[in-house]
Amino acid sequence: NLVNGSEVEFILDSGAQITCISENTWKCIGSPKLIGVPCKGKSFTGNQFKMLGSFVASIEVDGTQEVLETHVTSENWNLFGLPWIIEFESKLNYPIV
């Protein structure tokens, strides 16, 4: 998967209400300007984590491109969340989960 032209490895998470990338991944793709203010997110286990902001990114999956909101977190994971899953499944015409 490409985010702003850079290869990014994601964990597919159909339970995630947003798509998140780590702060380190955000830096690796050029640190696009973040919008919004830092806030807290909550994992499925109930643990809170810090959200640094979001940006609109060019995303490519299997040759199909979309421009989608991407959130940056202090956690060390990249989650391909439900909004992206729905968007790409409708464009690719096959399930990606």
N, C-alpha and C positions, 0 to 999 in steps of 0.2 A: 504494500500500500504506500502511496506517495502522499505526503503532506507538504504543500508548497514546493513540490519537486524533490523532496528528500525522502528516502526510504525510511519508513517507521514501522516497527513491529507492534501489533496490537493484540490484546486479549479480547475476543468477542464476548460481550456481556449483554445479553438480551434483557437483563434485569436492571441495567444502568439507565437512568432517565436522561443522562447527558453523556457526551463523549469527552474524555479527559486525557490529557497527555501530561507527563511529568515535567517539572521545571527544567530538568536536564535535556529532555527531548526538545522542549521549546527553544532552549539555547542552541541546540544542534541544528535546528531548522532556521536559524537566523534571528531569533527573538522578536517576532512580529509584535507591533504595538498592542498592548492589552487594553481592553475597554472594561468598564465596570470597576468595582472596588473589591479589595480582598474580602472574602467572607468564609464561612465554614460550610463544608458538605458533610454528608453522613453516609457511611457505608452500609451494606446490607446487615452487618453485624451490630450496627448502632454506633460504631466508633466515628468520631468527628475527625475531619481533616481540613486543612487550609486550602482554599481556592484563591489563586492569585489574580484571576481575571479571565477574560476570554478574548478571542479574536476570530475573524472570519478567514477561513483557509480554503485553498484550492486542494481538493481531495481526489485522488485517482485510485480506483479499484478495478482491476481487470480491464483496463483501457477506457473505462467510463469515468468522466469527471463531473464533479459537483462542487459548489461553493457552499460550505457549511460552517456553522458555529462550532468552535473548539474551545474547551475549557482547559486551563492550566492549573495543576495541583502540585502541592509540595510532596505528595506521595511519589513513590518510585515505580509507577506503573502507567501504562497507556491502555485505556479501555475504549473499545469500539462499541459505543452504547446504542440503545434501541433507536433513537432518531436516525442515526446513520444507517443502521441495519435496514430500517423501513425504506429509507430513501434509495439505497442501492439495490435492494431486492426488487423494488418497483421498476428500476431502470434496467437491471440485468436480466429480469424475468426468470430468475432461479434463486432458490434460498441460499443465503450465505452462512446460515447457522445450522 
